[in-house]
Amino acid sequence: MVRLVFFALVAILAIAAIWFGVSKLSGRPFASDATGKVLVALIIAALGFWLFGGGALLSQ
């Protein structure tokens, strides 16, 4: 169950980052650059946690 929630949150972050990138390329970003940087940082942190951590994700 925790894996499903984790992957759903990562998917939502990835979709938001792609949306931000596409909107920025079109010249009308929906948020500031700081938001894009935060999205990228959260995705990198989530991937790092998935690759090197796990904790509750690997139990059961």
N, C-alpha and C positions, 0 to 999 in steps of 0.2 A: 504494500500500500504506500509506504514511504517512497519507494522508487517511482511509482506512478506520479505522485505529487511532485517529486523532484524533477522528473523529466517533463512534466507538464509546465512547470515554472521555467525551466530552461527553454522549452519551445516558445513560450510566451515572450521571454527575453529576446530570443533570436528573431522572432517575427517583428518585435518592436524595433530592434536594431536594423533590420532590413528595411522596414518602413521609414525609419529615420534617414538611412542612407539614400534611399530612392527619392524621398522628398527633398533632401539636401541637394542631390544632383539636379533635380528639376528646378532648383532655385528658390523654392518656398519651403524651408524646413518647418516642421510642425513644432519644434522645440529648439532651445538654444544648443550651442556646441557642448556645454557642460552635460546636458542630458545624454547626448550621444556618447560622451566619454564614460559616463556612469554606466550606461547600458553595456558598452564593450567591457568595462572592468568587471561587471557582474557576470557576464558570459565567461570571461577568462577564469574568474574565481570558481564558477560552477564547474567548468571543465576540469580545472585543477583538483577540485574536491572529488569529482567523479573518478579521475585517473589515479590520484595519489592518496585520497582519504577514504571515503566510503563510510566508515563507522556504522551508522544505523542502516545504510543502504545494503551493506553486505551481510547483515545479520539475518538469520532465518534461512 
